[in-house]
Amino acid sequence: MKFSKKPGDYIFQGVFWLVFISTAIFMLMLIAGLFLFGEWATFFEVLKNPEFHFAITFTLWTTLLATVFSALVAIPCGYILSRYKFPGRIIIDTILDVPIVLPPLVSGVALLIFFGPLFGETLAKWGLDVVFSSRGVVIAQCFVAAPFAIKTFKHAFDSIDTRLEKVARTLGYTPYKVFLKVTIPLTKNGLLGGLTMTWARALGEFGATAMLAGVTRLKTETLSVAIFLNMSVGDTQFALVTAIIMLMISLTLLVTFKIFTGVEVRL
Amino acid sequence: MLEASIQKKLWHFTLHLELQLKNEILVLWGHSGAGKTTILHCLAGLVKPSSGFIKLDQQVLYSSADKIHLSPQIRNVGYLFQDYALFPHMTVRQNVMYGLKSKKHNKSSLDPVELLNSFGVGHLIDRYPRQLSGGEKQRVALARALAVQPKLLLLDEPFSALDKNTRESLRQEVKKLHRQWQIPFILVTHDEEDANFLGDRLILLNKGQPSQEDDKIASSQLVCREG
């Protein structure tokens, strides 16, 4: 490389580096701010608080259920979108992506209408009330998180050579067995990465949950709802500690995702 | 003995092929997009022809008239891909055992270790595909395809990813294998030497239509036809 850089080159690179470093510092300060503003004494107090216990347990089981349901929906949807070409495929693909771009509150309104005036009575007859119940929380989380699962699973299925599936068929395996023995093992990392992101999305859900299931203390109180409820009554310490816990969970999930997808790239 | 008469509509032409193949090696020759791979896919059951029939050793694999279309897994047709298509998450042994596990093969089924030894790759049994050279991969893929004792072997440009020396030795091995196994082989190739050395018969495909067929071909003729 020759040293023939003009001042303009330095300005160009300098500006890019400046923006890059400033953004990184901003993110770090944002995270540090949460930790610095919280008091450690109250941190442990909040951890012992029954409301916090309820919120974290409720969040864990609802998000886990939502992730499992999302995966059950996303495996066939992602596989069909990846393997088959049919008229209207792009339209269906776009429709399935809608919850990603839809404001969560709008998703909430749509869900509220679907499970309220439209099918509410029928579901109530079977004892399956959704509106303002914990079922509603799971459904709202599932609704906003499933598109992430579908997208990442489709991407994972796209990444493997379909000839491997074909050769397995000629070696005597049924499509179902090929899926279990070839497709799933080869896409394992992509699927696990996708699951992690789906779970992260479900954890952060607030808007749609609030509309469909309501924000009721100790009933439909997820960690996000707990932050909202406590901020609104001025208990900033409780909200802050909950925020820090959520931040740590999200960071762990993000690192897990990077590990899974990183391994996949190296294969 | 393979008998086939198949038509397959593709978006820009209709593929048409009539075949009667004893235990010989048939070479399908033609430029890219001539429908060679589609023919192999039809024979293996990976693609359904538009009409016609396929019969292998008196067993009907496909018949549009009788509405028969056997799934690939029960056709007993071996398929060898250009880029080997070995399962990357399995060792050489697991790759070869894979097909054997799919069916309850009777006692006469082959010992995979012995088969790999006969291909000169017995010492690689615990390695993964990524640790093998191109030639080794193709030998393992051949062993895997033959382990299930197919009645027909399809080879889709099996040597095109290999260097010249490996290519020549594998070509001879395939010829030898064919003599041992006594089943029809169908080989798709672009390579004139492959076609000349291996082909008992040659079908030249042009937009899905066999434009010429010969029992044995001379190199000069091949060049003429292609040119």
Interface residues (C-beta under 8 A of the other chain):
Chain A: D161 R163 L164 K166 V167 A168 R169 T170 L171 G172 Y173 T174 K177 K181 V182 P185 L186 L267
Chain B: A44 G45 L46 S71 P72 Q73 I74 R75 V77 G78 Y79 F81 D83 A85 F87 P88 H89 Y98 G99 S102 K103 R144 A145 V148
